Amino acid sequence: RWPLENARNDTVSLVELKPKTGRYHQLRRHMAWVRGCPLLGDKSYDGGGLAKTLRNEGFYLCSNKVTLEHPFYHTRTPAGKKEWDLNKRKITKEMESLDGNSHITEEEDGTILIHCEIDLPAKFGEVEVVTHSDKIK
């Protein structure tokens, strides 16, 4: 049980963030400074206080779903495009058989995308919030 001094209204929320680009500490800074809700376990932006009790539990930020343009098949080089055109069914089938959480698609405009997804780590469901009246003294 961890008392959380900086949790708004004694509440911790699971938030889905969908950044379009990646900037250094972008999500961490935005949540802490703009939204006033620092991420759990963030040693740089948690605000200190009793939030420090979660610092040793690891950082509560996980990229569990990603979509990227394929670095070879999507290139404008003839070799990548040719290999994709010749082997797209085989490549698609192999990708899906890896773990069931990854697949590759071709968009209408010819963009080749890789989609990967994992389950959230167990610790995301294990956080128990203690109200201010239950704080450890």
Stockholm file with secondary structure:
# STOCKHOLM 1.0

chainA/1-137         RWPLENARNDTVSLVELKPKTGRYHQLRRHMAWVRGCPLLGDKSYDGGGLAKTLRNEGFYLCSNKVTLEHPFYHTRTPAGKKEWDLNKRKITKEMESLDGNSHITEEEDGTILIHCEIDLPAKFGEVEVVTHSDKIK
#=GR chainA/1-137 SS CEECTTSGGGCCCCCCCCCSSCCTTHHHHIIIIISSCCCTTCTTTSCSGGGGGGGGGCCCCCCCEEEEECTTTTSSSHHHHHHHHHHHHHHHHHHHHHHSSEEEEECTTSCEEEEEECCCCGGGGCCCEECGGGCCC
#=GC SS_cons         CEECTTSGGGCCCCCCCCCSSCCTTHHHHIIIIISSCCCTTCTTTSCSGGGGGGGGGCCCCCCCEEEEECTTTTSSSHHHHHHHHHHHHHHHHHHHHHHSSEEEEECTTSCEEEEEECCCCGGGGCCCEECGGGCCC
//
